[in-house]
């Protein structure tokens, strides 16, 4: 993928370097409420290939911002007040095993360093979300910022669509001329791939919907933001982002049936088993039939799943160094779940799934605990976002700045959910004290 093509070589445009320096400085001095904004700017505006290599160690501009924000947080002790949650433990176990297994798989010091760098990006972004987005007000501030930023980003994507040239190519790390598939321009802006660009904006839509329903952001702003988000998705001309929007609609609509989610999950599970029994090909062959924008590689994604099962004996322990021999084009692992197994074996895949499960579990607890409509809808939106990610994982594996965005927003969701649960527990204790005093 694009990010890998630029690994181990310094790629630093003066403008990008200057912006990185400004953002790093701002991260250290701005008020806590805005400390995460410089990192968001780097994620949205600078190709992830922009990096400085020191002694064979890659320091992407985004990684430098993550390190700066973590330094600020611990110097100012802004992590205080966080309560340990189950996803926090799960992600640490996943990180440690990932470094250990990947290092053993390749048997080199550089492999340990490479995987440690990846985990720094992922887990560092997660904890920054935990530290700096703790409640609905913090999230509202972030969403307004992202929404305002989407307006010029939509303009850049529109220019790219009209001219066939990516203005962000001046930084390096993205191609100058826009990718074309089946006559469609697939715009990507500063992102590592058109799919990553579309997915980044598509998965934010549930929170726009949540704020629309709870009327916490003016509707004219939400309409403007939604138009820009969807405009970027369409300009990416990729099936996965479009399907993300479809899953957003489905997920938000299921709020009406939230009392029957357990039954719905079991129904879906047994339906898939029934289809697997009656279909001539395995049930995962259904993925090959998805083609929303034309030119989709659905068959490749089905074949990847099929071959990963057939080659389970190769990767179950610590993973496998290459999947190229599995079949034509299968060196490109376009499935996040399979990629976790390829990188860290079956146990690594299990740990990743456990992490996702603990997130859903926490979201469910916070929705039940929420006494305010706004809290309940925000956490429902968080659940829909995670659901959309899981659906995307069957068709793509995240890379580039999308990894940072993914873990950053997960951390934010955990903190918001934990805050809601703690607030409700406090209110129940106070109510119990009042009740006892009345009885006395």
Secondary structure, 3 states (H helix, E strand, C coil): CHHHHCCCCCECCHHHHHHHHHHHHHHHHCCHHHCCHHHHHHHHHCCCCCEEEECCEEEEHHHHHHHHHHHHHHHCCCCCCCCCCHHHHHHHHHHHHHHHHHHHHHCCHHHHHHHHHHHHHHHHHHHHHHHHCCCHHHHHHHHHHHHHHHHHHHHHHHHHHHHCECHHHHHCCCCCECEEECCEEECCCCCCCHHHHHHHHHCCHHHHHHHHHHCCCCHHHHHHHHHHHHHHHHHHCCHHHHHHHHHHHHHHHHHHHHHHHHHHHHHHHHHHHHHHHHCCCCHHHHHHHCCCCCCCCHHHHHHHHHHHHHCHHHHCCCCCCCCHHHCCCCCCCCCHHHHHHHHHHHHHHHHHHHHHHHHHHHHHHHHHHCCCHHHHHHHHHHHHHHHHHHHHCCCCCCCCHHHHHHHHHHHHHHHHHHHHHHHHHHHHHHHHHHHHHHHC
